[in-house]
Structures are given as structure tokens and as C-alpha cells.
């Protein structure tokens, strides 16, 4: 399970990550990444699984899978970060391996965008 100190609970945190952060989409999920002003805080992760994904049992299963997958990837997030993972309808029938692969691709994209590019500084 995801540690309780890393769970996003407040609506303002969700809104900040979704509205002000960057986004990386995949067929089964979309990840929104933002930063808080207090960069010394541990990263927060929230999940959005709407009724479009399925009934309550399906939605809860998808949330549990995503929380489990994020537990192992939490150390990749910088301190002070906000991450919202929104499940798309194909997540309902996706195997855990596919969700993990797409989550990795989305996180890689978001974290790569955050890094300063060295290609422009050295003339290449």
C-alpha cells in the first residue's frame, strides 16, 4: 500500500497538479505532475477513477492496482511533487503489467520534461 504521508487528500492539491502541472497521457491512464512551494515535503500521489471506468468494484480494483504500482515508484518523485494518476476506461480490463508499463512511460516523460536540457547549452 502507498504510505499515508504520500497520499493526496485535499482538493486543492488535486486541482494544482491537474491545472498547473504537466501531463503525460497513455491509453489506460493520464498522469499530471506539479510541484508545491514547500519542496521539502514528501511527494503526494492521488488517483482519479471515474464511473466511466466501470462500477464501484472495478473502480476500487483499479485504484488498488495503481496504489500498489506507485508504492514501488514513489522514490522516483522529487520532494515537494504532486502526482495525480487518472485512469481511462481501458484501465478496467488492463492487466497489471500493462498498467505498470504505461505508468513507467508516463512518469519517464514527466520527469524528463522537468530536467534542464543540456543540448541547447552546449550548442547541439
C-alpha positions in Angstrom: 0.0 0.0 0.0 1.1 3.6 -0.5 2.3 5.2 2.7 -0.3 7.5 4.2 2.1 10.5 4.2 2.3 10.2 0.4 -1.4 10.1 -0.2 -3.0 13.2 -1.7 -6.3 14.0 0.1 -7.0 17.7 -0.4 -8.9 19.0 -3.4 -6.6 22.0 -3.8 -3.6 19.6 -4.3 -5.5 17.6 -7.0 -6.5 20.9 -8.7 -3.0 22.3 -8.5 -1.4 19.2 -10.1 -4.1 18.9 -12.8 -4.5 22.6 -13.8 -0.9 23.9 -13.3 1.2 20.8 -13.9 2.4 19.0 -16.9 0.5 16.0 -18.4 1.5 12.7 -20.0 -1.2 10.5 -21.5 -1.3 6.8 -22.3 -4.3 4.7 -23.4 -5.0 3.4 -19.9 -4.1 6.4 -17.8 -3.1 10.1 -17.7 -0.5 11.4 -15.2 -0.5 15.0 -14.1 2.7 16.3 -12.4 3.2 19.5 -10.5 5.3 21.0 -7.7 4.4 22.6 -4.4 6.0 25.7 -3.0 7.2 23.6 0.1 9.8 21.5 -1.7 10.9 19.8 1.5 7.6 17.9 1.8 7.4 14.3 0.7 5.8 13.7 -2.7 2.0 13.3 -2.8 0.1 11.0 -5.1 -3.6 11.0 -5.8 -5.8 8.8 -8.0 -8.9 9.7 -10.0 -11.0 6.8 -11.3 -14.4 7.9 -12.7 -17.6 6.0 -13.4 -16.5 5.8 -17.0 -14.0 3.2 -15.9 -16.7 0.9 -14.5 -18.8 0.1 -11.5 -17.6 0.5 -7.9 -15.9 -2.9 -7.7 -14.0 -2.3 -10.9 -13.0 1.3 -9.9 -11.8 0.2 -6.5 -9.7 -2.7 -8.1 -8.1 -0.2 -10.5 -7.3 2.2 -7.6 -5.8 -0.6 -5.6 -3.6 -1.7 -8.6 -2.5 1.9 -9.2 -1.7 2.5 -5.5 0.3 -0.7 -5.4 2.3 0.2 -8.5 3.0 3.7 -7.3 4.4 2.4 -4.0 7.4 1.0 -5.8 7.9 4.1 -7.9 7.5 6.7 -5.2 11.3 7.1 -4.8 11.5 8.4 -8.4 9.4 11.5 -7.5 11.3 14.6 -6.2 10.4 16.1 -2.8 7.6 18.6 -3.0 6.0 17.0 -6.1 2.3 16.4 -6.7 1.2 13.5 -9.0 -2.3 12.7 -10.0 -2.9 9.5 -11.9 -6.3 9.5 -13.7 -7.5 6.1 -15.1 -9.1 5.9 -18.5 -11.8 3.4 -19.3 -9.3 0.8 -20.9 -7.7 0.5 -17.4 -10.7 -1.6 -16.3 -9.6 -4.5 -18.4 -5.9 -3.9 -18.5 -3.6 -6.4 -16.8 -1.3 -5.1 -14.0 1.8 -5.5 -16.2 0.3 -3.1 -18.8 -0.7 -0.6 -16.2 2.8 -0.7 -14.8 4.4 -0.3 -18.2 2.2 2.7 -19.1 2.7 4.3 -15.7 6.5 4.0 -16.2 6.3 5.6 -19.6 4.2 8.5 -18.3 6.5 9.1 -15.3 9.6 9.0 -17.5 8.1 11.6 -19.8 7.0 13.9 -16.9 10.4 13.6 -15.1 12.4 14.1 -18.3 10.5 17.3 -19.0 11.4 18.6 -15.6 15.1 18.1 -16.1 17.0 21.0 -17.7 18.1 20.3 -21.2 21.9 20.3 -21.8 21.6 20.0 -25.6 20.8 23.7 -26.0 23.6 24.9 -23.7 26.5 23.2 -25.4 25.5 24.2 -29.0 24.0 20.9 -30.2 
